[in-house]
């Protein structure tokens, strides 16, 4: 019985437990659900009571009531008070959902780089201004994740991964969500709300995972025939392991660039039918 109530609530409420913003969304939803449940029980109880007490009886003539001003004013005021109360609670919790928190003491050591991390009306940073910013790119039909650390000023050479985003624990991660083709929707239920990836537009959100684990999601907007296969995974690892992984990704890109440079030089030396135009 002890596990029945939490399990039942979990069935009707959003997934949470992975990131603070997801937990705040879940908490707000539970408050609304509790108020709605009380109203539902009260209205249904009153309806059942009226059906039984005032059911049709042989020879009985029901009272002809034309209106009840007090009752009508009462339920109008009560509904207004409930709506205002929900609005106040929602706005009180909205900042904790939208605004990123600082990384934890055991998080990755982040260095603010001028021109890389910035805040705006849509994109918010933690109070200390430090976050790991990852660009989420929706493509038909796969997610690409681009990390900081480009070798070139134009952003080329930045480490990236497909389908699985790797993040350090206890570290505030800000996401820049974009699309390369059609509208997609980024959603990892345990890590926060749903955000659309729209061509030509940037959407922003954040997450902070407290413990290592794997969190799964999927594109939540019908984006074509391959929509069902467009899954997403966030893998949270200790900061030291993340730094090792990111360094390895950079090494792979550097090796690929070196090999490409050798291949281009070889093509430039070819003549005749084997020559390939290399602008």
N, C-alpha and C positions, 0 to 999 in steps of 0.2 A: 504493500500500500504506500510505503514511503517513496517509492520510485514512480508510482502511478501518476501523481499530480505533475511532477516535472516532465515526465514523458509526454503526458497529454498536452501540456503547455508548449513543449517543443514542437509538437505536430502542428500547432496553430500559429506559431510565431516564427520570425525570420531566423535563419541560422546565424550563429555568433560564436564568440570565444576565440577568434583568431586575432582581432585587432580592436583597439578601443572604440573607434567610430562604429564598428559593427555592433559592439556591445551596447553603445548608447542608442543606436537604432532599435535594437531588440528591446531595451528598457522602455523606450517611448512607446513602442508597439504594445507592450504588455500593459502599460498604464491605460492606453486607449481601449485595449481588449477588455480589461477589468471593468472600466466604466460602461462599455457597451454591454457586457454580460449582465451587470446590475440592471441596466435599463431594460434589457431583453426579458429578464426574469420578472421585473415589476410589471411591464406591459402585458406579458403573456399571462402572469398570475391574475391581473385585473380582468383580462379577457375571459379566462376560464371561470373566474368567480362570477362575472356577469352572465356567461352562458348558462351556468348552473342555477344561480339565484333567480334570474329573470327568464328562465325557459318558459315556453308556451304551456299554459295549463287550461284545461277545459273550463269554460265559463268565466275565466279571468280576463279583465279588460286592462291592458297595460296603460300606465300613466303617459299622457301626452305632454312631453317636455319639449318646449320650443327652444331652449338654450339655457346656458349657465355661465354668466359672465365671469364669475369668480374662478370657475374651473378653467375656462378658456384662457383667461389672463394668467392663471397659475401655471399651466403647462407651457404657455409661451415664454414666460419669464424663466421657468426652470430649464427649458431647452437653451435659451440664450445664455444662462449662467454656465451650463455645461460646455457650450461651444467656446465661450470666452475662457473658461478654465483650461480647456484643451489647448487653445491657442497660446495661452501664457506658458503652459508647460512645454509646448513644442518649441516656442521661441527661446525659452530658457535652456533647452537642450541643444538647440540648433548649432550654437557656436562650438560645442564639444564634438559635434558630428562633422562640421565643415572645416574647422581650424585644426591643423596638425599639431600634435604635442611634441615636445622635445624628445630626442632619443634618450634611452635609458643609460645609466652609468656603465653598463656592460656592452653598450652598442658599439658599432664601428666608429672609428675616429674620423670624423668628416671635416674637411677643410673647405671653407667658402672660397670659391673662385670668382673674381669679378667678371660679370657678364654671363656667368653660367647659371647661378642661382639668383632668382629675383622673385619678387612678389607683385601681384596686381590684384585688381578687383575680383578676378576669377581664380587666379593661382595664388594660394596662400602658403606661407612658410611657417615653421615653428617659431616660437618667441625668440629663440637664440639664433634664428636665421640659418640653421644647418640641417640639411636633409640630403639624402641620396636620391637624385632625380633620374628616373628611368622613363624613356619614351616608349609608349605602347602603340604599335602600329597594327591596325587591322588590315588584313589582306585576304582576298578570296583564295583559300579558306584556311588561314593559319594566322596566329598571332606572332609578331616579332617584337623583341624587347631590346632596345638600344641603351647601353650604359655609358656613363661619363668615361672619358679617357681617350678621346680622339687624338691621333698623332698630328693631324693637319688642322689649320685654323678654320677650314670650311666644314669640319666635322667628319671628314673621311677617316677611316681607320678606327672608328669607335668600336669597342667590343659589343657583341650582340648575341642573342640566342633566339631560338624559335620554340614556340609552344610552352616551354617551361621557363618561368622567370625565377631566377635565384636571387634571394635577398638575405642580408644579415639580420639576425635577431636583435631585438631591443634597439632597433635603428629606425628612425622615421624615414619612410620612403614616400616621395612625392611622385605622382604619375602624370605624365603629359600624354593624353590619349588622342590619337589621330587616326585617319583612315587613308589608305592609298587608292581606294577604288569606290566602294559603295558604303552605305551605312551599316555599321556593326554595333554591337553592344558589349562592353566589357563588364563582366560580373563574376566575382568570386564571393559567393554568399557569406562565407564565414569572415570575410575581410572587409566588408563594407557594402555600400550601395551600388546600384547599377548606373553605368555611364555610357552614353552613346559615343561611338567614334564616327564622326561625320567628315566627309571630304571637304577640305578647305577650312576646317574649324578645329580649334583645340579645346578639349575638355580636361578638367583637372580633378584629381582626388588624391587621397593619401592612405597609408596603412602603416601599422607598426606591429610586428609579430613578436610576441614575448618568448616563445619557445620553439625549438626546431620542430618541423613537421611539413607535411604536404597538404596543400589546400587546393581543391579542384573547382573549376567553373566551366562556363561555356558561353559562346556568343549567344546573347539573349534577344537578338533581333534577326528576323528572317532575311538572310543576305544572299540567297541563291541556292542552287541545287546541293552544294556541299556544306550548307549551314550546320547540319547535324554533326559533321565531323570537325567543326571548328572549336575544339576544346582548348582550355587554358589551365595551366597548373602553376602555382606559386610554391616554390620549395624554400623554406626558411632554414638556414644553417648558421652555426656560430660565426661571428665576425672574422676570426682567423681563417676559417675554412672558406668563407666567401672571398676574402682577399686573395687566397691561393687560386681559387677558381677563376677570378677575374683576371689575374696575372696570366694564367694559362690561356684564357681566351685571347688576350692581347698578343701572346706569343704565337698562337695559331694564325692570327690575322697578319702579323708581321712576316711569318714564314710564307703565307700565301702570297703576300705582296711581293716578296723577294722572288718567288718562283715565277710570278706573272711578269716581273721586270726582266728576268732572264729569257722568258719565252718571247717577250716583245722584241728584245735585242736580237734574238735568233731570227725572228721573222723579218726584221729590218735588213738582215744580211743576205736574205734569199733573193734570188733573181729568177727571171723567166717565169715559167708556169707556176713555180712554187712560191712566187712572191705574193704576199697578201698585203693589201692596203692597210696601213696602220696609222690613222690620223693622229 
